[in-house]
Amino acid sequence: MKKYGMLALAFSFILSLAVTAQDQTPQQGQGERGPRPEMRQGGDRQQMTPQVRAERLAKQLDLTADQQAQVQALYEKQNAERQKKLAEAKTSGEDMRAKFEADRKAQDTELEKIIGPEKMKKLQDMRAERMKQRGENGPRPQQNEVK
């Protein structure tokens, strides 16, 4: 009789483990897998919306509300231009990279006019640190180009 009792107890324990393993709901702050409302799909990765980007930059650089609004407007304009260029893009990867690099420099110049040289320097330092961390994790995987 003890054998059957122990067997029933072990079976119920294993069954309860299986049920709790399937009922894993994300804790608050952990987030779910899948798109978040402040993110949008952009090719093979998710990108932040211009509003979220402006809010994050405002927190990082202590921007005023006016500066944040100007930065958000700039990001929205950049986003529209980027979407237009991606739709038109039928060129090779090197040509595309050169165009985006030239655009990035022009955008940085325009952003510096809004936030000032001190905050622009801080932003560039933060970008350099992010690139350094990305380099430690290895390069991002390259997509195969179709010609």
Legacy VTK file of the C-alpha trace (Angstrom):
# vtk DataFile Version 3.0
C-alpha trace
ASCII
DATASET POLYDATA
POINTS 147 float
0.000 0.000 0.000
2.883 2.348 0.782
4.212 1.729 -2.736
0.997 2.924 -4.350
0.838 5.935 -2.040
4.396 6.954 -2.895
3.737 6.353 -6.595
0.597 8.524 -6.477
2.471 11.228 -4.577
5.349 11.219 -7.109
2.904 11.311 -10.025
1.003 14.280 -8.580
4.288 16.104 -7.908
5.468 15.602 -11.495
2.071 16.636 -12.843
2.090 19.832 -10.775
5.570 20.707 -12.069
4.408 20.324 -15.663
1.373 22.538 -15.058
3.365 25.311 -13.345
6.055 25.210 -16.032
3.468 25.909 -18.704
1.844 28.714 -16.720
4.853 31.038 -16.751
3.506 34.576 -17.167
6.056 37.396 -17.321
6.623 39.369 -14.151
6.066 43.124 -14.242
9.141 44.803 -15.686
10.345 41.677 -17.473
8.177 42.158 -20.547
6.890 39.604 -22.962
8.540 38.319 -26.062
7.083 40.113 -29.022
6.624 43.670 -30.223
6.074 46.381 -27.662
3.808 49.307 -28.487
6.636 51.849 -28.422
8.618 49.783 -30.927
8.012 49.312 -34.620
9.349 46.740 -37.018
12.183 47.971 -39.162
13.573 45.362 -41.471
15.174 42.595 -39.442
15.107 44.372 -36.088
12.855 46.525 -33.992
13.370 50.278 -33.847
12.165 52.810 -31.335
9.602 55.351 -32.426
10.745 58.986 -32.719
8.801 59.876 -29.565
10.499 57.200 -27.447
13.911 58.109 -28.882
13.362 61.784 -27.990
12.174 60.915 -24.478
15.190 58.672 -23.877
17.611 61.328 -25.138
15.893 63.960 -22.986
16.422 61.808 -19.886
20.025 60.996 -20.757
21.060 64.583 -21.580
18.690 66.552 -19.318
17.008 68.364 -22.213
14.366 71.031 -21.712
10.806 70.382 -22.922
11.408 72.716 -25.871
14.608 70.895 -26.831
12.832 67.542 -26.499
10.035 68.716 -28.814
12.565 69.939 -31.380
14.525 66.676 -31.167
11.324 64.660 -31.609
10.395 66.723 -34.677
13.904 66.165 -36.054
13.647 62.406 -35.419
10.254 62.264 -37.132
11.665 64.082 -40.170
14.685 61.750 -40.223
12.429 58.723 -39.941
10.328 59.827 -42.906
13.462 60.440 -45.005
14.955 57.101 -43.978
11.779 55.236 -44.903
11.716 56.973 -48.271
15.362 56.085 -48.949
14.888 52.486 -47.906
11.951 52.190 -50.270
14.059 53.593 -53.112
17.179 51.641 -52.199
18.185 49.301 -54.974
21.918 49.995 -54.745
24.752 47.941 -53.332
25.564 47.828 -49.633
28.629 50.068 -49.912
26.757 52.841 -51.717
23.957 52.602 -49.178
26.402 52.725 -46.260
28.107 55.824 -47.674
24.749 57.586 -48.120
23.635 56.769 -44.585
26.984 57.906 -43.154
26.705 61.257 -44.958
23.126 61.617 -43.722
24.210 60.760 -40.166
26.802 63.556 -40.201
24.246 66.070 -41.481
21.735 64.939 -38.861
24.331 65.248 -36.098
25.086 68.811 -37.204
21.400 69.661 -37.076
20.998 67.937 -33.681
23.989 69.839 -32.279
22.265 73.137 -33.184
19.311 72.056 -31.018
21.026 70.540 -27.978
24.312 72.464 -27.966
27.947 71.360 -28.204
28.306 70.151 -24.574
25.372 67.759 -24.786
26.416 66.681 -28.275
29.837 65.722 -26.892
28.119 63.701 -24.153
25.957 61.977 -26.764
29.000 61.129 -28.887
30.730 59.679 -25.817
27.667 57.536 -25.091
27.618 56.334 -28.714
31.321 55.459 -28.548
30.753 53.457 -25.362
27.840 51.609 -26.975
29.999 50.781 -30.009
32.767 49.566 -27.715
30.317 47.265 -25.925
28.971 46.023 -29.244
32.535 45.295 -30.342
33.120 43.195 -27.227
30.089 41.100 -28.090
31.329 40.634 -31.639
30.062 42.132 -34.881
26.422 41.926 -35.801
25.630 39.224 -38.335
25.713 40.482 -41.913
22.799 39.762 -44.214
23.555 38.142 -47.518
23.273 40.672 -50.318
21.153 39.690 -53.281
22.383 41.099 -56.559
LINES 1 148
147 0 1 2 3 4 5 6 7 8 9 10 11 12 13 14 15 16 17 18 19 20 21 22 23 24 25 26 27 28 29 30 31 32 33 34 35 36 37 38 39 40 41 42 43 44 45 46 47 48 49 50 51 52 53 54 55 56 57 58 59 60 61 62 63 64 65 66 67 68 69 70 71 72 73 74 75 76 77 78 79 80 81 82 83 84 85 86 87 88 89 90 91 92 93 94 95 96 97 98 99 100 101 102 103 104 105 106 107 108 109 110 111 112 113 114 115 116 117 118 119 120 121 122 123 124 125 126 127 128 129 130 131 132 133 134 135 136 137 138 139 140 141 142 143 144 145 146
